[in-house]
Amino acid sequence: MSNHRPRLAWVIASASVAMAVSMAMQGCSSKSSGGAVAAQCVLNSDCTNPLVCTLGVCHEACTASLACPSGELCVEISGNGVCELPDEASCSSTQPCAGGLVCGTDSTCRTPCMTVSNCIYGQLCEGMVCYDPGEIDAGGSSSDSGEAG
């Protein structure tokens, strides 16, 4: 029986290596969550094209809030315009924004700005955060609706 132990150990080791390689390959190419909006991701290739991976989840790319689903804002995160998902939008003093966004007066996470050039095209810089034109009232103050315009 002792003659079979080295062979058995080799078979077990080979099977372990094969399983590890197989799992690693699946991890690189598998899109178990389907790569849809809000699916977890690490790379853009984990998302269904043309979605992009931002903050660990798939987002729609955008150049204006009008390109986003109703009620979602186009925000800039790491140099990319993405439609902010509803569960990413709310903020408060105890719930900060992710990805370098800042909490606006309407408790919505927004792109920070010093000038309008820091905002997504067509947005306005008000109170050091970006707003869509329909979110700013005639007096130049942000509204509390939080809806994209």
C-alpha positions in Angstrom: 0.0 0.0 0.0 2.8 2.4 0.6 3.6 2.3 -3.1 0.3 3.9 -3.8 0.6 6.8 -1.4 3.0 8.9 -3.6 0.8 8.4 -6.6 -2.3 9.3 -4.6 -0.7 12.5 -3.4 0.3 13.4 -6.9 -3.3 12.8 -8.2 -4.7 14.9 -5.4 -2.1 17.7 -6.0 -2.8 17.6 -9.7 -6.6 17.8 -9.1 -6.1 20.7 -6.7 -4.0 22.7 -9.2 -6.5 22.0 -12.0 -9.4 23.2 -9.9 -7.5 26.3 -8.8 -6.6 27.1 -12.5 -10.2 26.5 -13.5 -11.6 28.8 -10.7 -9.1 31.5 -11.6 -10.1 31.4 -15.3 -13.7 31.6 -14.4 -13.1 34.5 -12.1 -11.4 36.5 -14.9 -14.1 35.9 -17.5 -17.2 35.1 -15.6 -19.9 37.7 -15.4 -22.0 35.8 -12.8 -24.0 38.9 -12.1 -24.6 39.5 -15.8 -22.8 42.8 -16.0 -26.0 44.8 -15.8 -26.5 48.2 -14.2 -25.6 47.9 -10.5 -23.9 44.5 -10.9 -20.7 44.2 -9.0 -17.5 44.6 -11.0 -13.8 45.2 -10.9 -13.1 46.1 -14.5 -15.2 47.7 -17.3 -15.0 44.3 -19.0 -17.1 42.9 -16.1 -20.0 45.1 -17.3 -22.1 44.6 -20.3 -20.9 47.1 -23.0 -21.4 50.1 -23.0 -21.7 50.1 -19.1 -18.6 51.1 -17.1 -17.3 49.9 -13.8 -17.3 52.7 -11.2 -17.2 52.3 -7.4 -17.3 48.5 -7.8 -20.6 48.4 -9.7 -21.7 48.8 -13.3 -23.0 52.2 -14.3 -24.4 53.8 -17.5 -21.9 56.3 -18.9 -23.3 59.8 -19.5 -22.5 63.3 -20.7 -25.6 64.9 -19.2 -28.3 64.0 -16.7 -30.9 63.9 -19.6 -29.0 60.7 -20.8 -29.7 59.0 -17.5 -32.8 57.1 -16.4 -35.5 59.4 -14.9 -34.4 60.8 -11.5 -30.7 59.9 -11.9 -28.0 62.5 -12.1 -25.0 62.5 -14.3 -22.0 62.9 -12.0 -18.3 62.8 -12.5 -16.3 60.1 -10.7 -12.7 59.5 -11.4 -12.9 61.6 -14.6 -15.9 59.6 -16.0 -19.5 60.8 -16.3 -21.8 58.1 -14.9 -25.5 58.0 -14.1 -25.6 57.9 -10.3 -27.6 55.0 -9.0 -30.5 55.7 -6.6 -28.8 53.9 -3.7 -25.7 56.0 -4.2 -27.5 59.4 -4.4 -28.6 60.0 -0.8 -26.3 61.6 1.7 -26.3 63.2 5.1 -23.9 64.2 7.9 -23.8 60.5 8.9 -23.9 59.0 5.4 -21.1 60.6 3.3 -20.9 60.3 -0.5 -18.5 57.8 -2.2 -16.1 58.4 -5.0 -15.1 62.0 -4.2 -18.7 63.3 -4.5 -20.0 65.8 -2.0 -23.3 66.2 -0.3 -25.4 69.0 -1.8 -27.9 71.1 0.1 -30.7 68.7 -1.2 -28.9 65.7 0.5 -27.9 64.3 -2.9 -24.3 63.3 -3.7 -23.0 65.6 -6.4 -19.8 66.4 -8.3 -17.7 69.0 -6.4 -16.8 72.2 -8.3 -14.9 75.4 -8.1 -16.1 76.6 -11.4 -18.6 75.4 -14.1 -15.6 73.7 -15.9 -15.5 71.1 -13.1 -19.1 70.1 -13.8 -20.7 67.8 -16.4 -21.4 69.8 -19.6 -24.5 71.9 -19.1 -24.5 71.8 -15.3 -24.0 74.8 -13.1 -21.6 75.2 -10.2 -23.5 76.5 -7.2 -22.2 76.4 -3.6 -19.2 74.3 -4.7 -21.4 71.5 -6.1 -22.8 70.8 -9.6 -26.5 71.1 -10.3 -28.5 70.7 -13.5 -30.1 74.0 -14.6 -33.6 72.9 -13.6 -32.4 72.3 -10.0 -31.5 76.0 -9.5 -34.3 78.4 -8.7 -34.5 82.0 -10.1 -32.7 83.3 -7.0 -29.6 81.1 -7.8 -30.3 78.7 -4.9 -30.5 74.9 -5.3 -33.9 73.4 -5.0 -34.6 70.6 -2.5 -36.3 68.4 -5.1 -33.1 66.5 -6.1 -34.6 65.7 -9.5 -32.5 65.9 -12.6 -33.6 68.4 -15.2 
